Amino acid sequence: MSTMAKVTATGNVGTGSRSLLSIVLAGGSAAATLDVRLNGSGDAVAMTLAAPIGDSVVWRAGSRQGVGAAQPHATLAGTGASATFEYD
């Protein structure tokens, strides 16, 4: 069974190892960007998502097992932006 976590600010997503299954980035009153790191805040950016004002974008893992992440970290920018992570 998967777990959902919504973030509205930069920081870690949950604690410990995860398999990322999907991410939804929602823009607020400004365009939104999301940098995702798989192994904490000091890791290289693994992917960047961008959503226009008032709209959203979806990322899904290409595998049912998801993408392994020792400590997922989100760097979120944009007024009113949020990101929802689905993980195992």
PyMOL Python script that loads the backbone (N, CA, C, O; Angstrom):
from pymol import cmd

cmd.read_pdbstr("""\
ATOM      1  N   MET A   1       0.844  -1.168   0.000  1.00  0.00           N
ATOM      2  CA  MET A   1       0.000   0.000   0.000  1.00  0.00           C
ATOM      3  C   MET A   1       0.894   1.238   0.000  1.00  0.00           C
ATOM      4  O   MET A   1       1.881   1.297   0.733  1.00  0.00           O
ATOM      5  N   SER A   2       0.555   2.198  -0.802  1.00  0.00           N
ATOM      6  CA  SER A   2       1.365   3.407  -0.913  1.00  0.00           C
ATOM      7  C   SER A   2       0.930   4.463   0.094  1.00  0.00           C
ATOM      8  O   SER A   2      -0.168   4.412   0.649  1.00  0.00           O
ATOM      9  N   THR A   3       1.825   5.421   0.312  1.00  0.00           N
ATOM     10  CA  THR A   3       1.604   6.528   1.236  1.00  0.00           C
ATOM     11  C   THR A   3       1.695   7.834   0.462  1.00  0.00           C
ATOM     12  O   THR A   3       2.477   7.938  -0.484  1.00  0.00           O
ATOM     13  N   MET A   4       0.915   8.823   0.847  1.00  0.00           N
ATOM     14  CA  MET A   4       0.943  10.138   0.222  1.00  0.00           C
ATOM     15  C   MET A   4       1.489  11.145   1.233  1.00  0.00           C
ATOM     16  O   MET A   4       1.192  11.072   2.426  1.00  0.00           O
ATOM     17  N   ALA A   5       2.296  12.090   0.730  1.00  0.00           N
ATOM     18  CA  ALA A   5       2.816  13.166   1.575  1.00  0.00           C
ATOM     19  C   ALA A   5       2.783  14.463   0.777  1.00  0.00           C
ATOM     20  O   ALA A   5       3.355  14.550  -0.310  1.00  0.00           O
ATOM     21  N   LYS A   6       2.108  15.470   1.327  1.00  0.00           N
ATOM     22  CA  LYS A   6       2.023  16.780   0.677  1.00  0.00           C
ATOM     23  C   LYS A   6       3.048  17.717   1.318  1.00  0.00           C
ATOM     24  O   LYS A   6       3.153  17.796   2.542  1.00  0.00           O
ATOM     25  N   VAL A   7       3.802  18.424   0.472  1.00  0.00           N
ATOM     26  CA  VAL A   7       4.770  19.400   0.966  1.00  0.00           C
ATOM     27  C   VAL A   7       4.428  20.772   0.397  1.00  0.00           C
ATOM     28  O   VAL A   7       4.018  20.899  -0.757  1.00  0.00           O
ATOM     29  N   THR A   8       4.602  21.785   1.220  1.00  0.00           N
ATOM     30  CA  THR A   8       4.344  23.165   0.788  1.00  0.00           C
ATOM     31  C   THR A   8       5.572  24.041   1.013  1.00  0.00           C
ATOM     32  O   THR A   8       5.511  25.260   0.853  1.00  0.00           O
ATOM     33  N   ALA A   9       6.685  23.414   1.384  1.00  0.00           N
ATOM     34  CA  ALA A   9       7.943  24.133   1.602  1.00  0.00           C
ATOM     35  C   ALA A   9       9.094  23.178   1.340  1.00  0.00           C
ATOM     36  O   ALA A   9       8.900  21.963   1.281  1.00  0.00           O
ATOM     37  N   THR A  10      10.277  23.719   1.184  1.00  0.00           N
ATOM     38  CA  THR A  10      11.476  22.922   0.965  1.00  0.00           C
ATOM     39  C   THR A  10      11.758  22.056   2.183  1.00  0.00           C
ATOM     40  O   THR A  10      11.645  22.519   3.318  1.00  0.00           O
ATOM     41  N   GLY A  11      12.129  20.789   1.947  1.00  0.00           N
ATOM     42  CA  GLY A  11      12.494  19.900   3.049  1.00  0.00           C
ATOM     43  C   GLY A  11      12.437  18.442   2.636  1.00  0.00           C
ATOM     44  O   GLY A  11      12.107  18.113   1.497  1.00  0.00           O
ATOM     45  N   ASN A  12      12.765  17.574   3.584  1.00  0.00           N
ATOM     46  CA  ASN A  12      12.711  16.137   3.347  1.00  0.00           C
ATOM     47  C   ASN A  12      11.266  15.669   3.235  1.00  0.00           C
ATOM     48  O   ASN A  12      10.356  16.248   3.828  1.00  0.00           O
ATOM     49  N   VAL A  13      11.084  14.616   2.464  1.00  0.00           N
ATOM     50  CA  VAL A  13       9.764  14.010   2.296  1.00  0.00           C
ATOM     51  C   VAL A  13       9.779  12.704   3.072  1.00  0.00           C
ATOM     52  O   VAL A  13      10.389  11.726   2.643  1.00  0.00           O
ATOM     53  N   GLY A  14       9.106  12.692   4.214  1.00  0.00           N
ATOM     54  CA  GLY A  14       9.128  11.516   5.066  1.00  0.00           C
ATOM     55  C   GLY A  14      10.515  11.312   5.663  1.00  0.00           C
ATOM     56  O   GLY A  14      11.361  12.205   5.619  1.00  0.00           O
ATOM     57  N   THR A  15      10.736  10.124   6.219  1.00  0.00           N
ATOM     58  CA  THR A  15      12.032   9.784   6.790  1.00  0.00           C
ATOM     59  C   THR A  15      12.462   8.422   6.285  1.00  0.00           C
ATOM     60  O   THR A  15      11.653   7.498   6.197  1.00  0.00           O
ATOM     61  N   GLY A  16      13.722   8.302   5.959  1.00  0.00           N
ATOM     62  CA  GLY A  16      14.270   7.020   5.540  1.00  0.00           C
ATOM     63  C   GLY A  16      14.005   6.679   4.087  1.00  0.00           C
ATOM     64  O   GLY A  16      13.467   7.480   3.323  1.00  0.00           O
ATOM     65  N   SER A  17      14.400   5.470   3.731  1.00  0.00           N
ATOM     66  CA  SER A  17      14.324   5.001   2.351  1.00  0.00           C
ATOM     67  C   SER A  17      12.889   4.891   1.857  1.00  0.00           C
ATOM     68  O   SER A  17      11.987   4.482   2.588  1.00  0.00           O
ATOM     69  N   ARG A  18      12.706   5.265   0.610  1.00  0.00           N
ATOM     70  CA  ARG A  18      11.396   5.233  -0.041  1.00  0.00           C
ATOM     71  C   ARG A  18      11.565   4.756  -1.488  1.00  0.00           C
ATOM     72  O   ARG A  18      12.652   4.828  -2.061  1.00  0.00           O
ATOM     73  N   SER A  19      10.486   4.278  -2.046  1.00  0.00           N
ATOM     74  CA  SER A  19      10.381   4.056  -3.484  1.00  0.00           C
ATOM     75  C   SER A  19       9.362   5.060  -3.988  1.00  0.00           C
ATOM     76  O   SER A  19       8.169   4.930  -3.713  1.00  0.00           O
ATOM     77  N   LEU A  20       9.825   6.067  -4.728  1.00  0.00           N
ATOM     78  CA  LEU A  20       8.915   7.088  -5.254  1.00  0.00           C
ATOM     79  C   LEU A  20       8.105   6.505  -6.399  1.00  0.00           C
ATOM     80  O   LEU A  20       8.661   5.929  -7.334  1.00  0.00           O
ATOM     81  N   LEU A  21       6.780   6.660  -6.321  1.00  0.00           N
ATOM     82  CA  LEU A  21       5.883   6.145  -7.350  1.00  0.00           C
ATOM     83  C   LEU A  21       5.350   7.253  -8.249  1.00  0.00           C
ATOM     84  O   LEU A  21       5.255   7.073  -9.463  1.00  0.00           O
ATOM     85  N   SER A  22       5.001   8.401  -7.664  1.00  0.00           N
ATOM     86  CA  SER A  22       4.499   9.522  -8.460  1.00  0.00           C
ATOM     87  C   SER A  22       4.633  10.816  -7.669  1.00  0.00           C
ATOM     88  O   SER A  22       4.761  10.812  -6.444  1.00  0.00           O
ATOM     89  N   ILE A  23       4.599  11.922  -8.405  1.00  0.00           N
ATOM     90  CA  ILE A  23       4.636  13.257  -7.810  1.00  0.00           C
ATOM     91  C   ILE A  23       3.669  14.132  -8.597  1.00  0.00           C
ATOM     92  O   ILE A  23       3.652  14.099  -9.828  1.00  0.00           O
ATOM     93  N   VAL A  24       2.863  14.917  -7.878  1.00  0.00           N
ATOM     94  CA  VAL A  24       2.004  15.918  -8.499  1.00  0.00           C
ATOM     95  C   VAL A  24       2.461  17.278  -7.993  1.00  0.00           C
ATOM     96  O   VAL A  24       2.470  17.526  -6.787  1.00  0.00           O
ATOM     97  N   LEU A  25       2.840  18.156  -8.910  1.00  0.00           N
ATOM     98  CA  LEU A  25       3.237  19.520  -8.568  1.00  0.00           C
ATOM     99  C   LEU A  25       2.125  20.454  -8.996  1.00  0.00           C
ATOM    100  O   LEU A  25       1.722  20.457 -10.159  1.00  0.00           O
ATOM    101  N   ALA A  26       1.623  21.253  -8.051  1.00  0.00           N
ATOM    102  CA  ALA A  26       0.546  22.202  -8.342  1.00  0.00           C
ATOM    103  C   ALA A  26       1.057  23.621  -8.197  1.00  0.00           C
ATOM    104  O   ALA A  26       1.624  23.993  -7.170  1.00  0.00           O
ATOM    105  N   GLY A  27       0.846  24.408  -9.245  1.00  0.00           N
ATOM    106  CA  GLY A  27       1.193  25.822  -9.189  1.00  0.00           C
ATOM    107  C   GLY A  27       0.116  26.588  -8.442  1.00  0.00           C
ATOM    108  O   GLY A  27      -1.056  26.213  -8.475  1.00  0.00           O
ATOM    109  N   GLY A  28       0.505  27.646  -7.776  1.00  0.00           N
ATOM    110  CA  GLY A  28      -0.447  28.479  -7.051  1.00  0.00           C
ATOM    111  C   GLY A  28      -0.681  29.771  -7.798  1.00  0.00           C
ATOM    112  O   GLY A  28      -1.031  29.759  -8.978  1.00  0.00           O
ATOM    113  N   SER A  29      -0.488  30.896  -7.108  1.00  0.00           N
ATOM    114  CA  SER A  29      -0.670  32.204  -7.740  1.00  0.00           C
ATOM    115  C   SER A  29       0.563  32.619  -8.520  1.00  0.00           C
ATOM    116  O   SER A  29       0.598  33.698  -9.113  1.00  0.00           O
ATOM    117  N   ALA A  30       1.570  31.766  -8.520  1.00  0.00           N
ATOM    118  CA  ALA A  30       2.782  31.956  -9.333  1.00  0.00           C
ATOM    119  C   ALA A  30       3.159  30.593  -9.899  1.00  0.00           C
ATOM    120  O   ALA A  30       2.737  29.562  -9.376  1.00  0.00           O
ATOM    121  N   ALA A  31       3.942  30.585 -10.952  1.00  0.00           N
ATOM    122  CA  ALA A  31       4.426  29.322 -11.499  1.00  0.00           C
ATOM    123  C   ALA A  31       5.228  28.600 -10.417  1.00  0.00           C
ATOM    124  O   ALA A  31       5.835  29.238  -9.557  1.00  0.00           O
ATOM    125  N   ALA A  32       5.227  27.276 -10.464  1.00  0.00           N
ATOM    126  CA  ALA A  32       5.908  26.482  -9.447  1.00  0.00           C
ATOM    127  C   ALA A  32       7.025  25.660 -10.070  1.00  0.00           C
ATOM    128  O   ALA A  32       6.912  25.200 -11.206  1.00  0.00           O
ATOM    129  N   THR A  33       8.105  25.481  -9.314  1.00  0.00           N
ATOM    130  CA  THR A  33       9.163  24.557  -9.699  1.00  0.00           C
ATOM    131  C   THR A  33       9.472  23.656  -8.519  1.00  0.00           C
ATOM    132  O   THR A  33       9.348  24.050  -7.360  1.00  0.00           O
ATOM    133  N   LEU A  34       9.876  22.439  -8.842  1.00  0.00           N
ATOM    134  CA  LEU A  34      10.222  21.454  -7.821  1.00  0.00           C
ATOM    135  C   LEU A  34      11.487  20.736  -8.256  1.00  0.00           C
ATOM    136  O   LEU A  34      11.516  20.098  -9.309  1.00  0.00           O
ATOM    137  N   ASP A  35      12.533  20.839  -7.444  1.00  0.00           N
ATOM    138  CA  ASP A  35      13.741  20.041  -7.633  1.00  0.00           C
ATOM    139  C   ASP A  35      13.662  18.876  -6.663  1.00  0.00           C
ATOM    140  O   ASP A  35      13.428  19.070  -5.470  1.00  0.00           O
ATOM    141  N   VAL A  36      13.858  17.660  -7.174  1.00  0.00           N
ATOM    142  CA  VAL A  36      13.793  16.460  -6.343  1.00  0.00           C
ATOM    143  C   VAL A  36      15.184  15.850  -6.266  1.00  0.00           C
ATOM    144  O   VAL A  36      15.827  15.581  -7.281  1.00  0.00           O
ATOM    145  N   ARG A  37      15.627  15.641  -5.031  1.00  0.00           N
ATOM    146  CA  ARG A  37      16.886  14.947  -4.761  1.00  0.00           C
ATOM    147  C   ARG A  37      16.529  13.620  -4.106  1.00  0.00           C
ATOM    148  O   ARG A  37      15.592  13.556  -3.310  1.00  0.00           O
ATOM    149  N   LEU A  38      17.258  12.571  -4.429  1.00  0.00           N
ATOM    150  CA  LEU A  38      16.917  11.242  -3.937  1.00  0.00           C
ATOM    151  C   LEU A  38      17.591  10.889  -2.617  1.00  0.00           C
ATOM    152  O   LEU A  38      17.117  10.012  -1.896  1.00  0.00           O
ATOM    153  N   ASN A  39      18.687  11.562  -2.295  1.00  0.00           N
ATOM    154  CA  ASN A  39      19.476  11.181  -1.124  1.00  0.00           C
ATOM    155  C   ASN A  39      19.792  12.363  -0.226  1.00  0.00           C
ATOM    156  O   ASN A  39      20.943  12.548   0.170  1.00  0.00           O
ATOM    157  N   GLY A  40      18.788  13.165   0.100  1.00  0.00           N
ATOM    158  CA  GLY A  40      18.963  14.292   0.999  1.00  0.00           C
ATOM    159  C   GLY A  40      19.311  15.584   0.295  1.00  0.00           C
ATOM    160  O   GLY A  40      19.523  15.610  -0.917  1.00  0.00           O
ATOM    161  N   SER A  41      19.369  16.660   1.069  1.00  0.00           N
ATOM    162  CA  SER A  41      19.545  18.003   0.511  1.00  0.00           C
ATOM    163  C   SER A  41      20.900  18.222  -0.148  1.00  0.00           C
ATOM    164  O   SER A  41      21.032  19.113  -0.987  1.00  0.00           O
ATOM    165  N   GLY A  42      21.914  17.432   0.210  1.00  0.00           N
ATOM    166  CA  GLY A  42      23.241  17.606  -0.373  1.00  0.00           C
ATOM    167  C   GLY A  42      23.457  16.847  -1.668  1.00  0.00           C
ATOM    168  O   GLY A  42      24.513  16.972  -2.288  1.00  0.00           O
ATOM    169  N   ASP A  43      22.485  16.071  -2.082  1.00  0.00           N
ATOM    170  CA  ASP A  43      22.584  15.251  -3.289  1.00  0.00           C
ATOM    171  C   ASP A  43      22.341  16.098  -4.542  1.00  0.00           C
ATOM    172  O   ASP A  43      21.789  17.195  -4.461  1.00  0.00           O
ATOM    173  N   ALA A  44      22.752  15.586  -5.678  1.00  0.00           N
ATOM    174  CA  ALA A  44      22.488  16.250  -6.955  1.00  0.00           C
ATOM    175  C   ALA A  44      20.988  16.188  -7.262  1.00  0.00           C
ATOM    176  O   ALA A  44      20.288  15.280  -6.816  1.00  0.00           O
ATOM    177  N   VAL A  45      20.516  17.161  -8.025  1.00  0.00           N
ATOM    178  CA  VAL A  45      19.109  17.175  -8.435  1.00  0.00           C
ATOM    179  C   VAL A  45      18.866  16.023  -9.403  1.00  0.00           C
ATOM    180  O   VAL A  45      19.533  15.919 -10.433  1.00  0.00           O
ATOM    181  N   ALA A  46      17.906  15.156  -9.069  1.00  0.00           N
ATOM    182  CA  ALA A  46      17.575  14.005  -9.904  1.00  0.00           C
ATOM    183  C   ALA A  46      16.552  14.368 -10.976  1.00  0.00           C
ATOM    184  O   ALA A  46      16.579  13.822 -12.079  1.00  0.00           O
ATOM    185  N   MET A  47      15.648  15.295 -10.646  1.00  0.00           N
ATOM    186  CA  MET A  47      14.645  15.744 -11.623  1.00  0.00           C
ATOM    187  C   MET A  47      14.097  17.101 -11.206  1.00  0.00           C
ATOM    188  O   MET A  47      14.098  17.458 -10.028  1.00  0.00           O
ATOM    189  N   THR A  48      13.632  17.842 -12.195  1.00  0.00           N
ATOM    190  CA  THR A  48      12.989  19.128 -11.959  1.00  0.00           C
ATOM    191  C   THR A  48      11.643  19.122 -12.659  1.00  0.00           C
ATOM    192  O   THR A  48      11.539  18.760 -13.831  1.00  0.00           O
ATOM    193  N   LEU A  49      10.615  19.528 -11.931  1.00  0.00           N
ATOM    194  CA  LEU A  49       9.274  19.659 -12.500  1.00  0.00           C
ATOM    195  C   LEU A  49       8.890  21.131 -12.473  1.00  0.00           C
ATOM    196  O   LEU A  49       9.336  21.876 -11.600  1.00  0.00           O
ATOM    197  N   ALA A  50       8.068  21.550 -13.423  1.00  0.00           N
ATOM    198  CA  ALA A  50       7.579  22.934 -13.475  1.00  0.00           C
ATOM    199  C   ALA A  50       6.101  22.928 -13.827  1.00  0.00           C
ATOM    200  O   ALA A  50       5.658  22.192 -14.708  1.00  0.00           O
ATOM    201  N   ALA A  51       5.340  23.771 -13.115  1.00  0.00           N
ATOM    202  CA  ALA A  51       3.894  23.881 -13.359  1.00  0.00           C
ATOM    203  C   ALA A  51       3.532  25.347 -13.517  1.00  0.00           C
ATOM    204  O   ALA A  51       4.018  26.181 -12.753  1.00  0.00           O
ATOM    205  N   PRO A  52       2.689  25.686 -14.491  1.00  0.00           N
ATOM    206  CA  PRO A  52       2.268  27.075 -14.672  1.00  0.00           C
ATOM    207  C   PRO A  52       1.290  27.519 -13.579  1.00  0.00           C
ATOM    208  O   PRO A  52       0.794  26.702 -12.802  1.00  0.00           O
ATOM    209  N   ILE A  53       1.030  28.792 -13.537  1.00  0.00           N
ATOM    210  CA  ILE A  53       0.102  29.361 -12.557  1.00  0.00           C
ATOM    211  C   ILE A  53      -1.232  28.614 -12.603  1.00  0.00           C
ATOM    212  O   ILE A  53      -1.824  28.456 -13.671  1.00  0.00           O
ATOM    213  N   GLY A  54      -1.701  28.155 -11.441  1.00  0.00           N
ATOM    214  CA  GLY A  54      -3.012  27.533 -11.333  1.00  0.00           C
ATOM    215  C   GLY A  54      -3.176  26.194 -12.016  1.00  0.00           C
ATOM    216  O   GLY A  54      -4.303  25.724 -12.170  1.00  0.00           O
ATOM    217  N   ASP A  55      -2.085  25.560 -12.433  1.00  0.00           N
ATOM    218  CA  ASP A  55      -2.172  24.283 -13.136  1.00  0.00           C
ATOM    219  C   ASP A  55      -1.267  23.278 -12.430  1.00  0.00           C
ATOM    220  O   ASP A  55      -0.599  23.623 -11.455  1.00  0.00           O
ATOM    221  N   SER A  56      -1.240  22.044 -12.913  1.00  0.00           N
ATOM    222  CA  SER A  56      -0.409  21.030 -12.279  1.00  0.00           C
ATOM    223  C   SER A  56       0.247  20.139 -13.320  1.00  0.00           C
ATOM    224  O   SER A  56      -0.177  20.088 -14.475  1.00  0.00           O
ATOM    225  N   VAL A  57       1.287  19.440 -12.890  1.00  0.00           N
ATOM    226  CA  VAL A  57       1.966  18.444 -13.722  1.00  0.00           C
ATOM    227  C   VAL A  57       2.135  17.186 -12.877  1.00  0.00           C
ATOM    228  O   VAL A  57       2.208  17.247 -11.650  1.00  0.00           O
ATOM    229  N   VAL A  58       2.196  16.039 -13.564  1.00  0.00           N
ATOM    230  CA  VAL A  58       2.320  14.751 -12.892  1.00  0.00           C
ATOM    231  C   VAL A  58       3.544  14.028 -13.424  1.00  0.00           C
ATOM    232  O   VAL A  58       3.784  13.986 -14.630  1.00  0.00           O
ATOM    233  N   TRP A  59       4.314  13.460 -12.505  1.00  0.00           N
ATOM    234  CA  TRP A  59       5.414  12.562 -12.854  1.00  0.00           C
ATOM    235  C   TRP A  59       5.068  11.194 -12.287  1.00  0.00           C
ATOM    236  O   TRP A  59       4.633  11.078 -11.142  1.00  0.00           O
ATOM    237  N   ARG A  60       5.266  10.144 -13.110  1.00  0.00           N
ATOM    238  CA  ARG A  60       5.067   8.769 -12.643  1.00  0.00           C
ATOM    239  C   ARG A  60       6.326   7.967 -12.944  1.00  0.00           C
ATOM    240  O   ARG A  60       6.937   8.117 -14.002  1.00  0.00           O
ATOM    241  N   ALA A  61       6.701   7.118 -12.003  1.00  0.00           N
ATOM    242  CA  ALA A  61       7.851   6.243 -12.210  1.00  0.00           C
ATOM    243  C   ALA A  61       7.565   5.305 -13.380  1.00  0.00           C
ATOM    244  O   ALA A  61       6.423   4.899 -13.590  1.00  0.00           O
ATOM    245  N   GLY A  62       8.591   4.969 -14.128  1.00  0.00           N
ATOM    246  CA  GLY A  62       8.432   4.082 -15.267  1.00  0.00           C
ATOM    247  C   GLY A  62       8.321   2.610 -14.880  1.00  0.00           C
ATOM    248  O   GLY A  62       8.081   1.753 -15.731  1.00  0.00           O
ATOM    249  N   SER A  63       8.496   2.326 -13.602  1.00  0.00           N
ATOM    250  CA  SER A  63       8.452   0.963 -13.101  1.00  0.00           C
ATOM    251  C   SER A  63       7.459   0.875 -11.940  1.00  0.00           C
ATOM    252  O   SER A  63       7.308   1.828 -11.175  1.00  0.00           O
ATOM    253  N   ARG A  64       6.798  -0.249 -11.815  1.00  0.00           N
ATOM    254  CA  ARG A  64       5.868  -0.426 -10.692  1.00  0.00           C
ATOM    255  C   ARG A  64       6.593  -0.416  -9.344  1.00  0.00           C
ATOM    256  O   ARG A  64       5.986  -0.130  -8.312  1.00  0.00           O
ATOM    257  N   GLN A  65       7.885  -0.727  -9.358  1.00  0.00           N
ATOM    258  CA  GLN A  65       8.667  -0.729  -8.126  1.00  0.00           C
ATOM    259  C   GLN A  65       9.064   0.682  -7.706  1.00  0.00           C
ATOM    260  O   GLN A  65       9.535   0.883  -6.586  1.00  0.00           O
ATOM    261  N   GLY A  66       8.881   1.651  -8.582  1.00  0.00           N
ATOM    262  CA  GLY A  66       9.223   3.031  -8.272  1.00  0.00           C
ATOM    263  C   GLY A  66      10.702   3.315  -8.432  1.00  0.00           C
ATOM    264  O   GLY A  66      11.456   2.495  -8.958  1.00  0.00           O
ATOM    265  N   VAL A  67      11.103   4.479  -7.976  1.00  0.00           N
ATOM    266  CA  VAL A  67      12.493   4.919  -8.027  1.00  0.00           C
ATOM    267  C   VAL A  67      13.005   4.958  -6.593  1.00  0.00           C
ATOM    268  O   VAL A  67      12.433   5.643  -5.744  1.00  0.00           O
ATOM    269  N   GLY A  68      14.073   4.229  -6.324  1.00  0.00           N
ATOM    270  CA  GLY A  68      14.615   4.165  -4.975  1.00  0.00           C
ATOM    271  C   GLY A  68      15.209   5.494  -4.535  1.00  0.00           C
ATOM    272  O   GLY A  68      15.872   6.180  -5.313  1.00  0.00           O
ATOM    273  N   ALA A  69      14.964   5.845  -3.288  1.00  0.00           N
ATOM    274  CA  ALA A  69      15.474   7.087  -2.723  1.00  0.00           C
ATOM    275  C   ALA A  69      15.805   6.851  -1.255  1.00  0.00           C
ATOM    276  O   ALA A  69      14.937   6.449  -0.480  1.00  0.00           O
ATOM    277  N   ALA A  70      17.063   7.099  -0.866  1.00  0.00           N
ATOM    278  CA  ALA A  70      17.468   6.909   0.529  1.00  0.00           C
ATOM    279  C   ALA A  70      16.812   7.948   1.439  1.00  0.00           C
ATOM    280  O   ALA A  70      16.430   7.636   2.567  1.00  0.00           O
ATOM    281  N   GLN A  71      16.681   9.189   0.945  1.00  0.00           N
ATOM    282  CA  GLN A  71      16.004  10.256   1.697  1.00  0.00           C
ATOM    283  C   GLN A  71      15.520  11.308   0.705  1.00  0.00           C
ATOM    284  O   GLN A  71      16.248  12.254   0.409  1.00  0.00           O
ATOM    285  N   PRO A  72      14.292  11.156   0.185  1.00  0.00           N
ATOM    286  CA  PRO A  72      13.779  12.127  -0.778  1.00  0.00           C
ATOM    287  C   PRO A  72      13.771  13.546  -0.184  1.00  0.00           C
ATOM    288  O   PRO A  72      13.405  13.752   0.973  1.00  0.00           O
ATOM    289  N   HIS A  73      14.179  14.500  -1.000  1.00  0.00           N
ATOM    290  CA  HIS A  73      14.214  15.907  -0.576  1.00  0.00           C
ATOM    291  C   HIS A  73      13.600  16.756  -1.682  1.00  0.00           C
ATOM    292  O   HIS A  73      13.917  16.583  -2.859  1.00  0.00           O
ATOM    293  N   ALA A  74      12.720  17.675  -1.295  1.00  0.00           N
ATOM    294  CA  ALA A  74      12.027  18.555  -2.244  1.00  0.00           C
ATOM    295  C   ALA A  74      12.475  19.995  -2.043  1.00  0.00           C
ATOM    296  O   ALA A  74      12.480  20.498  -0.920  1.00  0.00           O
ATOM    297  N   THR A  75      12.852  20.657  -3.132  1.00  0.00           N
ATOM    298  CA  THR A  75      13.108  22.097  -3.114  1.00  0.00           C
ATOM    299  C   THR A  75      11.993  22.729  -3.927  1.00  0.00           C
ATOM    300  O   THR A  75      11.977  22.638  -5.155  1.00  0.00           O
ATOM    301  N   LEU A  76      11.062  23.369  -3.234  1.00  0.00           N
ATOM    302  CA  LEU A  76       9.832  23.882  -3.833  1.00  0.00           C
ATOM    303  C   LEU A  76       9.883  25.404  -3.921  1.00  0.00           C
ATOM    304  O   LEU A  76      10.253  26.075  -2.958  1.00  0.00           O
ATOM    305  N   ALA A  77       9.511  25.942  -5.079  1.00  0.00           N
ATOM    306  CA  ALA A  77       9.483  27.394  -5.271  1.00  0.00           C
ATOM    307  C   ALA A  77       8.186  27.793  -5.964  1.00  0.00           C
ATOM    308  O   ALA A  77       7.651  27.048  -6.785  1.00  0.00           O
ATOM    309  N   GLY A  78       7.687  28.988  -5.618  1.00  0.00           N
ATOM    310  CA  GLY A  78       6.470  29.522  -6.229  1.00  0.00           C
ATOM    311  C   GLY A  78       5.404  29.771  -5.179  1.00  0.00           C
ATOM    312  O   GLY A  78       5.105  28.891  -4.372  1.00  0.00           O
ATOM    313  N   THR A  79       4.835  30.956  -5.184  1.00  0.00           N
ATOM    314  CA  THR A  79       3.806  31.325  -4.216  1.00  0.00           C
ATOM    315  C   THR A  79       2.601  30.405  -4.333  1.00  0.00           C
ATOM    316  O   THR A  79       2.010  30.275  -5.404  1.00  0.00           O
ATOM    317  N   GLY A  80       2.242  29.770  -3.228  1.00  0.00           N
ATOM    318  CA  GLY A  80       1.081  28.880  -3.201  1.00  0.00           C
ATOM    319  C   GLY A  80       1.314  27.509  -3.789  1.00  0.00           C
ATOM    320  O   GLY A  80       0.367  26.737  -3.933  1.00  0.00           O
ATOM    321  N   ALA A  81       2.549  27.181  -4.133  1.00  0.00           N
ATOM    322  CA  ALA A  81       2.854  25.882  -4.741  1.00  0.00           C
ATOM    323  C   ALA A  81       2.780  24.765  -3.710  1.00  0.00           C
ATOM    324  O   ALA A  81       3.003  24.986  -2.520  1.00  0.00           O
ATOM    325  N   SER A  82       2.464  23.561  -4.183  1.00  0.00           N
ATOM    326  CA  SER A  82       2.513  22.369  -3.341  1.00  0.00           C
ATOM    327  C   SER A  82       2.884  21.172  -4.206  1.00  0.00           C
ATOM    328  O   SER A  82       2.676  21.166  -5.419  1.00  0.00           O
ATOM    329  N   ALA A  83       3.433  20.170  -3.554  1.00  0.00           N
ATOM    330  CA  ALA A  83       3.782  18.928  -4.246  1.00  0.00           C
ATOM    331  C   ALA A  83       3.301  17.767  -3.396  1.00  0.00           C
ATOM    332  O   ALA A  83       3.477  17.761  -2.178  1.00  0.00           O
ATOM    333  N   THR A  84       2.697  16.789  -4.044  1.00  0.00           N
ATOM    334  CA  THR A  84       2.246  15.583  -3.351  1.00  0.00           C
ATOM    335  C   THR A  84       3.043  14.404  -3.877  1.00  0.00           C
ATOM    336  O   THR A  84       3.053  14.123  -5.075  1.00  0.00           O
ATOM    337  N   PHE A  85       3.705  13.725  -2.965  1.00  0.00           N
ATOM    338  CA  PHE A  85       4.542  12.557  -3.281  1.00  0.00           C
ATOM    339  C   PHE A  85       3.778  11.300  -2.912  1.00  0.00           C
ATOM    340  O   PHE A  85       3.176  11.221  -1.841  1.00  0.00           O
ATOM    341  N   GLU A  86       3.805  10.308  -3.811  1.00  0.00           N
ATOM    342  CA  GLU A  86       3.284   8.991  -3.498  1.00  0.00           C
ATOM    343  C   GLU A  86       4.486   8.058  -3.443  1.00  0.00           C
ATOM    344  O   GLU A  86       5.303   8.033  -4.364  1.00  0.00           O
ATOM    345  N   TYR A  87       4.593   7.285  -2.354  1.00  0.00           N
ATOM    346  CA  TYR A  87       5.729   6.408  -2.201  1.00  0.00           C
ATOM    347  C   TYR A  87       5.342   5.164  -1.413  1.00  0.00           C
ATOM    348  O   TYR A  87       4.326   5.126  -0.718  1.00  0.00           O
ATOM    349  N   ASP A  88       6.193   4.147  -1.549  1.00  0.00           N
ATOM    350  CA  ASP A  88       6.061   2.909  -0.753  1.00  0.00           C
ATOM    351  C   ASP A  88       7.064   2.956   0.362  1.00  0.00           C
ATOM    352  O   ASP A  88       7.141   2.025   1.163  1.00  0.00           O
TER     353      ASP A  88
END
""", "prot")
cmd.dss("prot")
cmd.show_as("cartoon", "prot")
cmd.util.cbc("prot")
cmd.orient("prot")
